[in-house]
């Protein structure tokens, strides 16, 4: 009867290499090298398991996940190394390699004793969690029926909100921004003063839209305030008006910004959105602020919707209560935010807007949904296909100073931008707004979990 091998794993020297394709894009796979004190043989690979602890967005607590193994072998040239290739990025510290009885022998045929190893290298808990997405919605009613057919119908939001109610809610929201350190008290004072300013009221008569505009302080969309109210746009003049109106074109989704015959800009929202939460309207105003000419196209809308979704996310992180309002605009922005949380290529596993190596990629960005024409594979694909269906052309167009300022807020890159594939890739590769930790907070707000 053979004795137990004296071979032991050198846990502290375990190495983890994340794998990339030929274009230097993450494959969401890791190569783990486990050194032993003696040469080893792989006797039964099925008796070795890899585990990791991810964060459950619903509870904030960690839960154990199995990590799939794509390949396992002993290094042919350095026979004291066990090589494991995983189907998802390896977790640091919370990543476990379980070597059970009968899994390994040394080169003299002696069985190596069972051991439970902890990887000192790999992803932190947030990034490991993101590597294991797509996220799975547990509450379909938070989303639109266009995405989840069993979702509830949208709640009517056509009734205007009284100025007194808006003022109270707006002040409370801005107080939270000050408390969170997102804006200074002086900035809040400026916002409240402008909310009641006569000139601002002439441009934005509706209190809900005024609160929406001025709540952009402290977000990446803040340049929209100067663009629409102070004339810092291509026309050099403030908007003629920003309001709810029946004059919005029928094929507009929520709002439209037009260049009028006098060369000035006008932004109108459909009246059916008059009672929407001002935080959601603020995201749409940021979207509209980058439209300053007449050559709208798919690329422009991908960027504008990215701006909208990131502003929406920022407002949710201040106070998430409006995420469950169930109105058309809220459901739409929840759809977009879910698509963004399940996207991200260049900085994977950080979220972005292009298709990333999410674990359940066949599900697309809306896990569990059935989409005509096939699953949406990324935020960019989702937005682009929506606008293709509406007849928008695929071409590049010029940017504007408002766009440049917002993109700088989003990416920390100061440059002149055009609406094109380069800008879309730049955003995906450089967005700084939805961090790994924020992604999981937002996933919790949307009641998302991991499969």
BADRENNU-258442 format. One record per residue: x, y negated, z negated of N, C-alpha, C in turn; residue in three letters. Coordinates in pm, whole numbers, plus 50000, padded with zeros to 5 digits. Atoms other than C-alpha are relative to their C-alpha. Layout:
% residues N
XYZXYZXYZALA/...
END
This chain:
% residues 451
500865011950000500005000050000500894987650000UNK/499165011649986501514967250111499714989849891UNK/500175010550100502084939249861499464987350064UNK/500495013049951500604904649890501194991650042UNK/498905008349948502774881250096500264988149909UNK/499675012150076504644853549914499794987250082UNK/500175011849914503874830550208498904990949947UNK/501005010050041502044798450115499984988750102UNK/500125011749910500754769050317500604987749933UNK/499445012650050502584736250279498984988950028UNK/501175008849981499434715450236500394985550028UNK/499625014249986501164681650206500594996950137UNK/499375002349870502824686650545499075003550117UNK/500964997849892499664694550742499954987650089UNK/500055011149904499584673051057498705001050081UNK/501225000849919496534661551254500264990750118UNK/499845008049878496754649451613498644998850068UNK/501265002149929493674633951771500255000850150UNK/499784997249858493264644052135499294989950089UNK/500525009649903492714620852431500085006050140UNK/499954995149862491944627052797501054992550080UNK/498975006249916494094615753090499824985050014UNK/500255014549996492484581153073500154993749862UNK/499765004750136493464577652706498704997049926UNK/501295001250067489834581252596499855011649903UNK/500134989650102489094600452277499105011350048UNK/500784988149969487854635952331499195004749879UNK/500654996150125486544637551973500425014249961UNK/499414987250038488834667151904501314997449926UNK/498735001250072491754672051669500795013050010UNK/499104988550002494764695251676500704999949864UNK/499484999450137495704706051323501155010049995UNK/498844991250017499124720551246500205002749852UNK/499884996250140499314739850918501295008049983UNK/498724992750017502894749550819499945009549880UNK/499884990250107503614780350607501475001849965UNK/498624997950046506704789750410500685011650071UNK/499474988749924507124821450621499285000950134UNK/500684997349876506304832850970498685007449974UNK/501324994250023502644843451005499465006350127UNK/500754994349890500294863851225498524997549974UNK/501445002050012496624856851292499335013650010UNK/500624986950006494794888151185498524999550039UNK/501445001249972491114876751200499604985449992UNK/500315014349995490294841351314498634996849941UNK/501345002550051486654845551208499994997749849UNK/499935001650145487814844950846500674986849959UNK/499505013550028489124809250875498934990050041UNK/501055010049974486634780550852500534986149971UNK/499625014050020486964742850873498744992349960UNK/501125007650051484684719450681500394985349985UNK/499755014250025484324682150632498814993849930UNK/501075006950071482294658550417499694986850069UNK/500465012049932480264631950598499024992549908UNK/500955008050075478034604150466498615001950061UNK/501394999449955474284609850491499444985849995UNK/500485013950001472944575550601498724998149920UNK/501265001150072469604583050435500194998349849UNK/499795000250145471054587150086501274992749958UNK/498705005750034474554572650103500935010049934UNK/499184989750063475814605249951500705008450107UNK/499284991649906478284628750112499385013950008UNK/500494986349984477234662050257501005007950084UNK/499024991449934479264691650380499535003850140UNK/500284996049862479434698450754501005010550044UNK/499084990549938480904727750941500654993350120UNK/499275005349885483574717851192500305011750093UNK/499784989349903483634738951504501455001450039UNK/498624997149958486874755451613499995004450145UNK/499914996949857487684755551985501125010050029UNK/498864990849979490984774151954500775001249869UNK/499174997750117493134789451685501085010150037UNK/498904990949969496564805351724501224996549916UNK/498715002550062500004808551574500944994650106UNK/499075006149905502594786351742501015010550047UNK/499134989549943504594808651976501474997549972UNK/498585003250020507884790551913500344997449854UNK/499795002250144507444781751546498945008149928UNK/501024990650044505684811951402499524997949856UNK/500535003250132505174796351061498934989150007UNK/501025010249983502624771951207498705006150052UNK/501344996549953498894778851236499434987650069UNK/500535011149922497354756951509498495001750014UNK/501464999749992493634748551496499524988050081UNK/500585010749921491804728351761498514999149966UNK/501385001850045488504714051632499164992950107UNK/500905006249902485444702251826499504986349955UNK/500335013450049485224669951628501224995049924UNK/498845005450070487764646551470500055005149856UNK/499814994250133489204660551146499844989449893UNK/500175008750116488324645050811501265000249914UNK/498875001250092491074632450582499545002849858UNK/500294996650140491074646250224498705008049987UNK/501264992650002487424656250262499935010750105UNK/499934989449901488494679350543500655012449940UNK/499534987950065488934715050422500265011150102UNK/499684988149921490564745550581499925011949905UNK/500244988850089489284777250419500565012750062UNK/499354987749952491564807250471499605011349906UNK/500554989350083489774837950346500855012750007UNK/499284987350007491034872650259499925007450134UNK/499974992449875492134892150568500184991450123UNK/499865008949885492634861650789501435000150055UNK/498615001449958496444860150797500895010749936UNK/498924991750053499484882450752501334992750026UNK/498685005049964503144874050741500615009450104UNK/499404992149892505514888451001500435014149957UNK/499724986550050506154918850779498735007949977UNK/501264993050011502464927850786499354999249864UNK/500605001750131501704916650431498894989550007UNK/501125009449998498324899950377500324987449921UNK/499825012850067498434863350288498764997149914UNK/501095002350095496324854249985499074988950048UNK/500945010749963493164833450036500434986749942UNK/499675013550048493574796050000499024989950058UNK/500895011049960491524764150025500864987550013UNK/499095011249974493504735950188499234987250027UNK/500595013149974492714698950198500934992350093UNK/499165006949903493964679750500500364986049952UNK/499605013550042496014648950403499944989850113UNK/500075008849884495564634650752498625001250065UNK/501264999749928492554625750966499184987449977UNK/500915011550006489524602750958499484997849858UNK/500675002550127488044585350655498535004250010UNK/501354994350003484494594150554499064993250100UNK/500885006949905482824567250768500295004350143UNK/499654996549863484734575551084499735014850028UNK/500364985949982484274612851032498505001450023UNK/501454999749981480544606850999499644995750141UNK/500305005149866480484586651321500465009850108UNK/499554990049904482444614051497498995011450014UNK/500994989249999479604637951411498624995750049UNK/501285004149945476824617151568499865005850140UNK/501115009449994474374615151771499194999949870UNK/500895001350112472114601651500498615005350037UNK/501334994349980468724617951458498984991749922UNK/501035007750071465714595651376499075009349920UNK/500954992550082463574608651092498644993249995UNK/501255007649999460884581851137499794994350141UNK/500205004449862459814579251501499174987250008UNK/500855011949997457334551751411500804987049995UNK/499165011949997460254527551375500364996050142UNK/499565002149862460804530351750498794999350094UNK/501105001749905458764524552063499555013450056UNK/500534987849938456564550352228500635002650136UNK/499254997949876458624545152544501175009649976UNK/498884991350036461424563452363499515012749932UNK/500564988450071459494586352127498484999850019UNK/501415000049960456074595552263499045001049882UNK/500874998650117454724603451917500074987949907UNK/499895012150083455624568851780498664992849994UNK/501235007550016452804547251649499954988350098UNK/500165011749914451374519251861500534987749927UNK/499465012350058452944485151807498894991849934UNK/500935008850071451244461751560499934986550071UNK/500185012849932449804430151714500734988949923UNK/499255011050062451984399651650499724986950072UNK/500325011949921450184373151853499544988149916UNK/500485010850087448964352551555501174991749949UNK/498955009050046451094322151477500125000449848UNK/499755000450144452674320651132500004985549954UNK/500105013950047451934289350927501384994649968UNK/498725006650024454734264250890500445001449854UNK/499664998850142454564266750510500575013849971UNK/499514986450020454984304450515501375001850061UNK/498704998949932457814302250765501094993049919UNK/499005007750074459594275350564500455007449874UNK/499674992550122459414296150244500875012150032UNK/499254987949964460624327850414501384996750056UNK/498745004449942463344309450606500994996049892UNK/499135004450111464724293350289500515012249922UNK/499604988150076464764326950107501055008050077UNK/499054992549917466594343350398501364993250002UNK/498735007349996469234316150419500685000249863UNK/499424998550134469694318050041500795013049991UNK/499314987050001470644354550091501304999450079UNK/498765001549923473204344750354501074992949917UNK/499055007050086474794320550109500525009549892UNK/499614990750107474794346749833500965010650050UNK/499134989749942476454371650067501314994350054UNK/498785006349951479154346450163500074998850151UNK/500035000849853478044345750528499984985650048UNK/500005014349971477434308250527500224992549869UNK/499835008450119478194279750289498674993549963UNK/501215007350040475604260650091499804987950091UNK/500105011749910476384230550313499365004050133UNK/500604995349875475494251250622498515002649982UNK/501444998050026472204261850465499274986649993UNK/500635013250011471454225550381499804993950138UNK/500125005049862472134216250744498855007050072UNK/501074992449934469824243950865498634995449954UNK/501305004350053466984233150636499664985850046UNK/500235013749954467434196750734499594999950147UNK/500344999549858467344205151105498625006550021UNK/501314993649991464294227251048498894989649994UNK/501025010450016462374195850947500284987450082UNK/499615011649921464084171951190499014997550113UNK/501005003649899461724153351423500455003650141UNK/499504997049866463924157251730499995015050026UNK/500004985449986464324194551671498585005050018UNK/501404996149987460554197551628499464997250140UNK/500455003249864460064181051966500495010650099UNK/499464989649912462284207252130499365013549967UNK/500574987150043460944236551924498814997049908UNK/501165003750082457404227951805499585010849900UNK/500474989250085456694262151655500985002649887UNK/499144998250117458034266851301500715013550002UNK/499394986749998458684304051352501215000450094UNK/498875000649907460904297251653501114990949949UNK/498965008650059462674268751470500805007949897UNK/499294991750098463484292451185500885010250070UNK/499224990449923464634317951440501294993650051UNK/498845006949946466964292951604501034997049892UNK/499075004850102468464279451282500495011349910UNK/499484988550074468824313751121501195006350070UNK/498824995149929471514319951383501314995249937UNK/498795003850074473944301551154500545012449928UNK/499384988650065476394327551033499965012850081UNK/499994988549911475874351151326500874997050122UNK/499245002349877477764356151650499224991250096UNK/500865007949912474814338551816499914985349963UNK/500075014050043475414305551637500204989950112UNK/499855009849891476634288251958498704997150076UNK/501295002649934473054291452088499344987549944UNK/500615011950061472044263951845500464987450073UNK/499465011749931474364238452003499605000050147UNK/500354999249858473534251052353498584995150024UNK/501415003149976469774247352317499564986749939UNK/500445012350068469454218152074500884987950030UNK/499055011249989472564197352144500584998250139UNK/499565001949862473114201452516501365005750032UNK/498704993949971476294222052493499795012350088UNK/500254989649901475374242052803500414994650136UNK/499565004049867475994240253177499354987150048UNK/500705012149955473454212053220500484987649927UNK/499575011450081474974190052949498864993649922UNK/501165005650069471474184152806499295011249922UNK/500734990150078469344201252543498845005650082UNK/501164994249933466494224252646498854989950001UNK/501185008649999463374205652751499035004549892UNK/500874994650103461404228752523500345014849979UNK/499924985850035461624262352345498715003149925UNK/501334998650059458134274852270499345012950048UNK/500854989349951455464301452311499054994050104UNK/500815005549893453484297252630499415011150087UNK/500604990849903451164314552876500634998350138UNK/499365002549870453384301053156501175009450028UNK/498914990549978455934329153116499585009850110UNK/500284990949890456164350953425499585013749947UNK/500544987250044454264383753395501085010849992UNK/498984989649999457374404353476501134997549902UNK/499015002550106459424388253197499715009549884UNK/500204990550109459974411852906499424993149878UNK/500435007250120459654387852611500004985150024UNK/499825014349979460904353852720500744997950132UNK/499235003249880462434336153017500584986049986UNK/499335013049996464884307653059500164996150146UNK/499985004549861464544287753378500774987050013UNK/499425012849963466514259953545498914992450074UNK/501095007749941463884233653622500484991350114UNK/499665008449883463774210653923500854987949962UNK/499185011250045465334182953715501385004449951UNK/498694994750036468324205653645500155003949855UNK/499934996550142467494211453278499435014049977UNK/500424986550034466784244153102498734999949914UNK/501214998250080463494256152956499895014649960UNK/500164986350049462944286952740498615001749942UNK/501354997250048459454300852689499865014749964UNK/500314986550046458264331452498498545003150028UNK/501394996049985455124350952568499274998149867UNK/500785003050121452354342052323499765012449914UNK/500234987850076451994378352219501085002449895UNK/498904998450094455254374452023500034989049895UNK/500005011750088454234343651821500165003649853UNK/499954996250141453954362651493501115009749965UNK/498874991050028457114383351521500884994249889UNK/499045005150099459644381051235501024990950066UNK/499115009849936461844350851300501405005850020UNK/498674994049983464954372551257500125007150135UNK/499994993449870463994392851565499954989650112UNK/500055010849900463124361151756501374993350012UNK/498665006249995466574347551663500925007850092UNK/499184991749913468224377051835499664997750146UNK/500425002649862466184370452147500444986150046UNK/499515013449964467124333452139501495000550034UNK/498584998449967470804343152130500155006250138UNK/500044993849867470084365452430499744989550107UNK/500395009949898468374337252618501044989050018UNK/499055011249993471144312252540501105002250102UNK/498944997649902473604329452775499474999550143UNK/500605001849868471154325953067499924985050029UNK/499965014449975472014291653206500004996650148UNK/500095002649856471654295753583498945009550056UNK/501104992549937469454313953833500415013450058UNK/499534987749936471544344253928500055011749903UNK/500074989050095470414369553668500175013350071UNK/499684987149940471514405353728500215010449891UNK/499844989250097472124438953563501154997549902UNK/498865002350088475574429853428499694989249897UNK/500355010950091474264397553280499065005149891UNK/500964995050098471434416053110500635010149905UNK/499294991050092473714443052969500704991849892UNK/499305008550097475774415552806499014992849910UNK/500985007650078472754394752696499325009049897UNK/500634990750093471124425252539500975004849893UNK/499004996950101474384433852363500054989149895UNK/500035011450092474394398952212498765000949912UNK/501264998850074470754403252112500085010749893UNK/500004988650091471324437051950500974997849885UNK/499045002450108474384426251754499514989149905UNK/500605010050088472624395251623498915006449915UNK/501054992950073469664417051528500615008349887UNK/499324992050102472044440151342500514991249887UNK/499505009150102473644410851160498884995049909UNK/501135004750081470254398051048499465011249911UNK/500434988650082469264432850927500895002049879UNK/499054997950110472394434450715499824989649889UNK/500335010050102471224402950535498785004449921UNK/501264995750061467704416050467499315009350099UNK/500494990049905466414447950625498495001849998UNK/501434997550020462764444250526499194999150129UNK/500795001749878461614433550873500175011550098UNK/499774988849908462944465551036498795009250012UNK/501174991350001459684483050947498724992650037UNK/501185008149968457354455651075499095006850102UNK/500814992349906456194478551356499454992250117UNK/500445008149888455694450451608500775003950126UNK/499384996449873456644452851974501474996250005UNK/498615004649993459824432251943500885007649902UNK/499234992450098460974450151629500275014150050UNK/499804986549947460424484351784501014999950114UNK/499095001049887462264473252098501444998249952UNK/498645002250049465264460451903500505011749918UNK/499584987650067465294491751688500475010350104UNK/499564991249890465484511652015501424996450043UNK/498705004449951468424490652130501105002549897UNK/498994997950104470214492951797500355014849988UNK/499714985650002469864530851791500895003850117UNK/499184997049882471284532352145501434995349979UNK/498655005250023474224510852039500745008349895UNK/499374991950104474894531551726500465013550053UNK/499614987249941475124562451946500924998350121UNK/499105002849888477534546152194501364995549948UNK/498675004650036481164535752196501085008850060UNK/498994992249927484024546752419501424996749957UNK/498595003550015487264527552380500515001549857UNK/499584999550140487364526251999499405011849925UNK/500684988850063485614559251934500815005249880UNK/501464999050018484314568051680499284987049965UNK/500735012650021483544530951624498954998350107UNK/501095001749904480284521351790500364989350102UNK/499795009549892480244502152116498835000550095UNK/501125000449905478204500252435500165009850116UNK/499804990349894479754525452674499905014349945UNK/500174986150042479414563352665501245005249930UNK/498914994350076481574579052397499825014949983UNK/500004985450015482374614852304499215004249877UNK/500834996050113479494618952063499815015150001UNK/500004985550014479104654151934498865006550078UNK/501174994349934475624659952076499674992150127UNK/500135008949886476134642052407498855003550094UNK/501114996449912473454661752593498694993949953UNK/501195006450054470884645452363499934985350041UNK/499975014249968471954610952478499894991549874UNK/500045009450112471434580552259498695000749922UNK/501284998450070467874590052162499755014849973UNK/500104985850032468164624152001498555004049976UNK/501344994850019464974644252024498944993950089UNK/500975006249910463334623052292500055006750137UNK/500064995049863462294632552643499874988250093UNK/499935012049916463264606252898499885003850147UNK/500114997849857462104606153258501284995650069UNK/498755003249932465174606953481501235004549923UNK/498874995050077467324622753211500364991149885UNK/499635007350122468744612052877500864987950032UNK/499135011749992470264577552841501315003649929UNK/498744995350056473954584552783500744989449920UNK/499345010850073474904550652636499074988049994UNK/500745012750005473584516252541500014993450137UNK/499895006549867474874502952873499105007050101UNK/500864992549908473084530653065498534997149973UNK/501395002950039469864524252872499564986450054UNK/500385013549956469824486752940500014999150152UNK/499905001149853470964489953300498805006750068UNK/501124993049936468264515453385498684992749978UNK/501205008050022465584493453225499894988850103UNK/500035011349907466564464653451500015004450146UNK/500144994449866466974486353758498535002350029UNK/501434997649983463354496253706499234987150024UNK/500665013149980462464459253702500514992850124UNK/499575005649873464274453054030501204990849994UNK/498835008850011467404435053904501155005750083UNK/498904996049914470374435854138501265003249921UNK/498724996350060473814450054064501114991650062UNK/498925008549950476334422054112500604992249884UNK/499335008150102478724399553920499524985650011UNK/500355014249997478034363553825500854992449899UNK/499165008650085479694334253652499454999349858UNK/500395001850138479654329653278499814985349968UNK/500195013750044479364297753075500644998449862UNK/499335002150129480854281652762499275006549882UNK/500734993450109478074295152539500355014749994UNK/499604986049994478854330352654501405001749943UNK/498624998850047482564324652591500084999149848UNK/499975001950145481924312552236499425012149928UNK/500624988450063479624341552152500905012250011UNK/499104988649982482034367152298501224998749910UNK/498875002050092484884351852098499585003749858UNK/500504996250133482754355351783499895015249986UNK/500234985650001482094391551876501305008050005UNK/498804992149971485584402451984501314993749952UNK/498795007650035488054376051859500884997450121UNK/499265002749877489124371952224499534986650058UNK/500325013349947489284335952347500384999750149UNK/499744999849857488924336652726498744995950076UNK/501145002649913486704326553014499465013250052UNK/500624987349965484234354153091499034998450116UNK/501064998849900482094364153384499155012149963UNK/500854988450022479184388153377500405011050098UNK/499504989549913480924418653516500425012249917UNK/499614987750068482214453353432501174997849905UNK/498865003050087485394438653283499534995049865UNK/500525005250126483444419353022499315011149920UNK/500684989050069481314449852938501035009249935UNK/498934991650057484484470552888500724992949886UNK/499335007750105486084442652684499195000249870UNK/500854999650120483114441852447500115013749934UNK/499934986550055483204479552407501335002349929UNK/498654997550054486944478752336500374990949884UNK/499555010050096486994448952102498944995049902UNK/501025005450089483694443751920500405001949854UNK/499605000050141484334434951554498814998949906UNK/501175003550080480764430051432499415011949928UNK/500584988250063479364464551369501155009349963UNK/498884992150049482114480151161499535014349971UNK/500364986250032482224516751066499045000549881UNK/500885000050117480684509750725498644994050034UNK/501275006149960478054486650873499165009450085UNK/500734990549916477154513651125499175009449914UNK/500714990550085476194537150845498894993149921UNK/501075007750066474244510050661498824998350096UNK/501065002049899472314502550981499305013150031UNK/500624986949977471754539651041499025003349888UNK/500904997850112470234541550695498744991650010UNK/501155008949983467974511750765499035005750103UNK/500844994049896466704529451078499585014349967UNK/500394986550047466214561750878500565010850091UNK/499324990449914468744581051084500805009749914UNK/499184990250068470544612550979500855007350104UNK/499174992149909473004637251130499335013450023UNK/500604987049967471904668951305500545010949910UNK/
END
